[in-house]
Amino acid sequence: MAMPRISRVFGAVNVGSFRISAMIMGLSETGELIILGSGHRASQGIKRGYVTDMDAATYAIREAVERAEKNADTSISSVWIGCSGAGLTSRVSKVEIDIGGRRIEDEDIEHLLLAARDNIQPDGRMVLHAQPAHYTLDGANGVSNPKGLHAEQLGVDIHVMLADGAPVRNVIEAVQNAHLDVEAVVAAPLAAGYACLTPEERELGTALIEVGGQVTNVAVYAQGMLVGLKSIPLGSADISEAIATAFGIRLFQAERLKCVSGSAIASPTDHREMIPVNGPGAEDSGPTARGADDKNRIPRAELVSVVTEELSRLTNEIGRALKEMGFSGARGNQVVLTGGGAELAGFAEFAQSALGRPVRIGRPPALRGLPEAHATPGFAMLAGLCLYAVDDPVDIRSVGPKHQITTSYGGLQIVNRVLQAVKEYF
């Protein structure tokens, strides 16, 4: 099938602690979304979502983008970037104005959003998002567009996402140093929600757990919006470090063991299965594992034991975060697990048992041009960034009055204004 003509191009960069990835998406004239190219490389200069080495982070971002540009056979000048760390927090702000029973017009909605904008209290933190989730009419919620309806009171629920300013500015600077303009910084749970959750799941109540390399974001969706968020400074890299410590091996050996032979579910034959610490052709790489046989092999049961112990730590923290956000009892429904850590074999089954909730794995939607290697939970947030960019939801901070206030001057006032202008510009 011939490639349709592309009308707009969107670039996205996910600055993660394990890898930095980039994606270029095109919007065709027919409205079809097409992945034009993607690329990634190992992360540098990033730790638990924070920039720790500006030069290294800039270099890694530039290289990931160049790989995506090469695959897409096009270049980009600006990107949307994802934010996983920086102390993300979420809140819902409710604002109402009097209508008096009359018909609601555009000016009323604009007035409401301006009032909601003035109601934002960032408490010295950076506002990443301030988006109207839905409107209410006399207390009844779930109204997507109130124009033309009658009400005594018109209200709106605003979802506000806050972050620490300095870490976000560091990420922005790293991207700008890579010769790219920043369209916007998008909180990772919002981007992942675009990729992994259906509108029905967002409405009924779903916990979205994004397990990254060094940060796990636990987000709760209800009534169509993100209503709660907790960041946990634990991730899949902590499992690799625990394996390396338990067996006295190098980190690259531990990472390989986790990905190739690791599992969250034990089996009766694990104690009889011996697994090689190194891959084929690399038998002499790194030290011999503690407790290994003469061929540098360890019992799979011991590896699974280390993995499940670390997963227990993580799921305990996740369960505690969900309980604090009220996602428990009859109010808690499905859990969606995504992020690179979700690719560990048996993780969904382990989490389902630990959390006592149905758990499924969240992956990117089936998009044209999406490589099979990137149709995995580890790239869900990156695809979600592109989908978010295409949707470009309304932010109340950009709402302004349609009519600009002007002042008329006359007589001596005109002379004074001219003199003031001459002093300022000449």
Secondary structure, DSSP 4 states (H G I P E B T S, - for coil): -PPPPEEEEEEEEEE-SSEEEEEEEEEETTS-EEEEEEEEEE--SEETTEES-HHHHHHHHHHHHHHHHHHHTS--SEEEEEE--TT-EEEEEEEEEE-TTSB--HHHHHHHHHHHHHT---TTSEEEEEEEEEEEETTEEEES--TT-B-SEEEEEEEEEEE-HHHHHHHHHHHHHTT-EEEEEEEHHHHHHHHH--HHHHHH-EEEEEE-SS-EEEEEEETTEEEEEEEES--HHHHHHHHHHHHT--HHHHHHHHHHH--SS--TTGGG-EEESS-TT-TTSSPPPTT--TTSEEEHHHHHHHHHHHHHHHHHHHHHHHHHTT--GGG--EEEEESGGGGSTTHHHHHHHHHTS-EEE------BT--GGGSSGGGHHHHHHHHHHHH----GGG---SS-------THHHHHHHHHHHHHH-
